[in-house]
Amino acid sequence: MAKVPSFYEFRQRAEAAFDSIPDDYRGGVDGLIVERQAVPHPTLPDIYTLGECATGEIDPDGEAEVHLRSQVILYYGSFVRLSKLDDEWNWDGEIWETITHEIRHHRETAAGEDALEDVDYAADQNFARLDGQPFDPFFHRSGDAVAPGAWEVEGELFVEVTVDAEAFAAMAEVRVQADGRAVAVDRPAELGDVHFVDVEGTPRGMLPLTIVLVRRRGAWEAFRARLARRRPVVHQSAGTARVGPAGG
């Protein structure tokens, strides 16, 4: 485990990282603030906020046009808490990733976009899923789209497969394309409405993979489900990967 830096050393490393970012990229971000405290997630254990982008509008000249300005805030205590949970914690890498993530928040807010907020939502929902808490079964669609039917959420790849109940019953395995390789797992026992299959045993260098089976419904069946306003049936399981060669 990497040595925990003092608060003052952490602040120096964070300031050096912030100052190394080109002005054109961090335009509108006035500076960096480093706070001592840890900021835990309000409901999920072992999840901490590493940083945030504090944004507001100012009118420096008293004119009608306002400018969106931000400060990036890092929480030293959160970094310390998470470092103790990860034997491979990379202090400088996490500092850099957090700062650039928050600057991107500013840039997207200034541009009137919310793509990064969608990614944050997806990450939060995935934490809830892994912690056994209620979650949005289609959260992965708010991640970064990397291919048709495939999204990346915090370094994890979600590949969606839509299948009806009859075809599912006839399947022996589920096959997808991930990172340019063919991946297959044994078909799980149940389909439900949405079934998350966490794929184990993928080769080093591939993103962690989850296959999301989505039940295809006929028009009448979908209409009846809407009338009943029932919650979707969501299953989760794990499967061992059988991986084809790169490009296969």
BATOR-232698 format. One record per atom (N, C-alpha, C): x, y, z. Coordinates in steps of 0.1 Angstrom, whole numbers, plus 2048, in hexadecimal, padded with zeros to 3 digits. Last residue first. Example, Ala and Ser with C-alpha at 12.3 -4.5 7.8 and 13.67 -1.06 7.14 Angstrom:
REM BATOR-232698
8807EA847
8897F5847
88180084F
8847C784E
87B7D384E
8847DF84E
REM end
This chain:
REM BATOR-232698
78A78D6B7
7817826B4
7737856B7
79B7A06C0
7967A16B2
78C7976AE
7AC7886D4
7AA7966D0
7A67986C2
79B7696D8
7A77716D5
7A377F6D2
7817656F2
7877626E5
79376B6E3
77A759712
77E76470A
7857606FD
763752729
76B74B71E
76D755713
75F75B74B
76075F73D
767754735
745751761
75375075E
75575274F
72E767771
73175C767
74075D764
71576F78A
723770785
72576577B
6F778478D
6FF77778E
70D77A789
6D8792794
6E6794792
6ED786794
6B879F787
6C179478D
6D079878B
69A7AF78B
6A87B1788
6B07A678F
67C7B777E
6837AD785
6917AD781
66F7D9781
6757CE779
67C7C4783
6507DF792
65E7E1791
6647D6789
6317E6780
6397DE789
6487E1787
61B7F2775
6257FA77B
62E7F2785
6077E7766
6097E2774
6137EA77C
60B7F474E
5FE7F6756
6007F2764
6247EB747
6227F974A
6167FB752
61E7D0743
6277D374D
6267E2751
60D7D272D
6077CD739
6117D1745
6207DB71A
6147E471D
60E7DF72B
6317C6718
6367D271D
62B7DB721
61F7B370D
6257B071A
62A7BD720
6197BF6F4
60E7BD6FE
6147BB70C
6327C06E8
62B7CC6EA
6207CA6F5
64B7AA6F8
6417AD6EE
6397BA6F1
66C7B2704
65D7AF707
6557B26FA
68B7A570D
6837AC702
6747A8704
69E7AA729
6947A2723
68C7AB719
6C07AD729
6B47B572A
6A97AD722
6DE7A8739
6D47A2731
6C77A9734
6FD7B5739
6EF7B873E
6E57B2735
71C7AB745
7127AA73A
7047AC740
7387BD74E
72B7B8753
7227B7747
75B7BC753
7507BB74A
7437B6751
7797D0755
76F7C775C
7627C8754
78C7D1736
7847D8741
77B7CE748
7AA7BF733
79C7C172F
7957C973A
7C27BB740
7C27C5736
7B47C8730
7C0799745
7C57A574A
7C67AF73E
7A178973B
7AF78A73B
7B3798740
786780753
78B786746
79A789747
77B77576A
78576D762
789773755
75877C769
76477A770
76E773767
73E792765
74778975E
754788765
71F795772
72C79A773
73678F76F
70279A763
70B78F765
719795766
6E27A676B
6F07AA76A
6F979E76D
6C47A675B
6CD79D762
6DC7A2760
6A37B175A
6B17B5758
6BA7AC761
68E7A075D
68D7AB754
69A7B0750
69777D75D
691788763
68E793759
6A7765758
6A8772750
6A377E757
6BB74C768
6AF754767
6B176175E
6D4740767
6C7737768
6BB73F765
6EA74C74D
6E574B75A
6D874475B
6FF73B735
6F2742737
6EE741746
722740739
716737739
70A73F73C
731758723
72F753730
723749730
74976670D
73D75D70F
73D75971E
75677E6F8
755779706
748771707
76D7896E0
7607826E2
76177C6F0
77B7AA6E0
77C79B6E2
76E7956E4
77B7C56E1
77F7BF6D5
7817B06D6
76F7CB6FA
77D7CE6F8
7837C76EC
7577B26F3
75C7BC6FD
76B7BE6FB
73A7A46E8
7477A96E4
74B7B36EE
72A7866F5
72B7956F2
7397986ED
71476C6FC
7207706F6
71F77F6F3
709753712
70776170E
714766708
6FE73170D
70873B712
70474970D
6E8724705
6F171D70E
6FB727714
6C672D6FF
6D57306FF
6DC727709
6AB729702
6B27216F8
6C27236F8
6A373D713
6A272F717
6AA72570E
6A6753703
6AF75270F
6AF743713
6927506F0
6A074F6EC
6A974D6F7
67C754702
67E7486FA
68C7466F6
67F76E70C
67F763715
68275570E
6967826F8
68977E6FD
68A771705
6B07996FE
6AC78C6FA
69E789700
6CC7AF6FC
6BD7AE6FD
6B97A06F7
6E87B770E
6E27AD704
6D37AC706
7017CF713
6F37CB715
6EF7C170A
71D7D2727
7187CF719
70A7C971A
7317E7738
7247E1739
71F7DF72A
7517E9747
7497E973A
73C7E173C
76080075D
7597F375B
7507F474F
76981A761
77381075D
76D80275C
751828767
75C828770
76581C76D
74181874E
73E81F75B
74981D764
73A81672C
744815736
74081E742
723803718
72680F720
73180C72A
7137F76FB
71E7F5705
72280370B
7027FA6E6
6FE7F06F0
7097EE6FB
71B8036D0
70D8016D1
70A7F66DC
7358106E6
7318096DA
7228076DB
7378216FB
74481E6F4
7418166E8
72983A70F
726831704
73382E6FC
72D83D730
733841724
730837719
70D839741
71B839740
72083F733
6F2836741
6F7843743
706845743
6EE81B73E
6EC823732
6F0832734
6F1811758
6FC81074F
6FB819743
6D8812764
6E181D767
6ED81D75D
6C2802763
6C7807756
6D1812758
6B97FD77D
6BF7F2775
6C47F6767
6C2810798
6BC81178B
6C2806782
6C17FE7B7
6C88067AD
6BF8067A0
6C47F57DA
6BC7F87CE
6C38017C4
6E37E47E3
6D97EE7E5
6D07EF7D9
6FA7D57E1
6ED7CE7E4
6E27D87E7
7117E07D8
70F7E07E6
7027DA7EA
70E7E17BD
7187D87C3
7177D77D2
6FA7F47BA
6F87E67B6
7027DD7BD
70780B7C4
6FC8067CB
6F97F77C7
71B80E7B0
71F80B7BE
7138057C6
70A81379B
71180779B
7168047A9
70082D7A2
6F78217A2
6FE8147A1
71883B7A0
71183A7AD
70882F7AD
71D839784
72683378E
72083279B
70684677A
708838777
712832781
70B860783
6FF859788
70184A785
723866776
723865784
71785E78A
71886775C
72285D75F
72385B76E
70787D75E
70287075B
70B86575F
71A891762
71188E76D
70A88076B
726891749
72D88C755
725889761
71189B739
71688E737
71E888743
7058B4738
7048AC745
70989E743
70B8D572D
70A8C772B
70A8C0738
7118F072B
7038EC72C
7018DD72A
72A8F872D
7258F671F
7168F171F
72E8F9748
72F906740
729904732
72C8DE74D
7228E7753
7228F474B
7438D5740
7368D173C
72B8DA741
7578E274F
7568E5741
7498E173B
7538D8769
7528E6766
74F8E9758
7588BC765
74B8C176A
7498D0766
7738BE75E
76A8BB754
75B8BE758
77D8C3777
77E8CE76D
7748CB762
7788AA783
7708B6788
7718C277E
78A89B774
77C897774
7748A3778
7A28A677B
79E8A776D
78F8A476C
7A389F797
7A38AD793
79E8AE784
7A2883796
79788A79D
797899798
7B987C788
7AC878782
7A1880789
7CD88779A
7CC88C78C
7BE888786
7C98777B1
7C88857B1
7C588B7A3
7CD85D7A6
7C08617AB
7BE8707AC
7E985F7A0
7DF85C796
7D186079A
7F48647B9
7F586F7AE
7EB86C7A3
7ED84C7C7
7E98597CC
7E98647C0
7DF82F7C0
7E98387BA
7E58467BD
7DA8117D1
7D681F7D0
7E28277CA
7DA7F67D4
7E17FB7C8
7DE80A7C6
7CB7EF7EA
7D97ED7EB
7E17F37DF
7B18017F7
7B77FD7E9
7C67FC7EB
7A980C80E
7A1801808
7A77FB7FC
7B9822813
7BA81681C
7B280A818
7B0834800
7BE82E7FE
7BF822807
79883D80B
7988337FF
7A582D7FD
7A284E81F
799842822
799838817
7B1860811
7B885881B
7AF84C81E
79E86D801
7A98667FB
7AF85C804
78F878815
78986E80D
793866806
7A088B820
79C880828
796875820
7A389E80A
7AE89680E
7AA889816
78F8A67F2
78E8A3800
798899804
7918C37DC
7958B57DF
7948B37EE
7808D87C6
7828D47D4
7868C67D5
7838F17AF
7848E27B1
7878E07C0
76D90B7A8
7789077B0
7788F77B1
76191F78C
761913795
76E91279D
74A93477B
757932781
75692678A
73A942760
73A936769
74893376E
73096375E
73A95975A
73994E765
71797874E
71D97275A
727967755
70F998741
71498A73E
71B98574B
7089B174B
6FE9A774A
703999748
7219BD763
71A9BD756
7109B1756
7329BD778
7259C377A
71D9C476D
7489AF774
7499BD770
73B9C4771
74499477C
74F99C782
74F9AB77F
72E982786
72D98D77C
738997780
72C95E788
73096B78D
730975782
71E93F791
71F94A787
72395778E
73092279C
72792C79E
729937793
73A9027A9
73890B79E
72E9157A1
7518EB7B4
7488F57B9
7469007AF
7558CB7AF
7578D77A7
74C8E17AC
7668B47C4
75A8B97BE
75E8C67B7
7738947D0
7748A27CC
7678A77C6
76E87B7DB
77C8807DA
77D88F7D7
75686E7EF
7588787E5
76687D7E6
75684A7F5
7598587F9
75A8617ED
74B82C801
74B8357F5
74D8437FA
74781B817
75481B810
755823803
724817812
73081681A
73C816811
70B82F808
713824804
72082380C
6FF847811
6F883A814
70182E811
70E85E80D
70485E817
6FE85081A
73285980B
725858805
71A85780F
74786F81E
74286281B
735863813
76188281C
753884819
74D877815
77A88D833
77588382B
766885828
78C8AD835
7828A3839
78089882F
79E8C182C
7A38B6834
7998AA835
79E8CE80A
7988CD817
79D8C081E
7AC8E37F3
7AE8D57F9
7A88D6807
7A48F37D5
7A38F37E4
7A48E57E9
7AF9047B9
7AE8F77C0
7AD8F97CF
7A091A7A1
7AA9157AA
7A69087B0
78E92278D
79792C793
7A292679C
78591976E
78891377B
79291B782
786926757
77A92875F
77B92176C
79A90E747
79591C747
78891C74E
7A88F7745
7A28FA752
79D908753
7B18F672B
7A98EC72F
7A18EF73C
7C290C729
7B690B720
7AC901724
7D690873C
7CC91273F
7BF910736
7DE8E5742
7DE8F1739
7D38FB73C
7E98DA761
7DE8D9757
7DE8E674F
7FB8DE775
8008D9769
7F68D875E
7EC8E778B
7F48F1783
7F98EC776
7E28CE794
7D98D978F
7E18E3786
7FA8C279D
7F28BC792
7E98C678C
8018D47B1
80A8D27A6
8038CC79A
7EC8D17C3
7EE8DE7BC
7F78DD7B0
7F08B67CA
7E48BA7C3
7E68C77BC
8098B87D7
8088B07CC
7FB8B37C3
8018CA7EC
80C8CD7E3
80B8C57D6
7EE8BA7FA
7EA8C77F4
7F48CB7EA
7FE8A5803
7F38A27F9
7EF8AF7F2
80E8B2815
8148AC809
80A8A97FE
7FB8BA827
8028C4820
8098BF814
7F18A1831
7E88AA82A
7F08B5822
809887828
803891831
7FA89A829
802869816
809876817
80287E822
80684781D
7FC85281D
80486081F
817831807
81883A813
80D845812
8058167F7
80D8237F7
80C82B803
8087F4800
800800800
80980C800
REM end
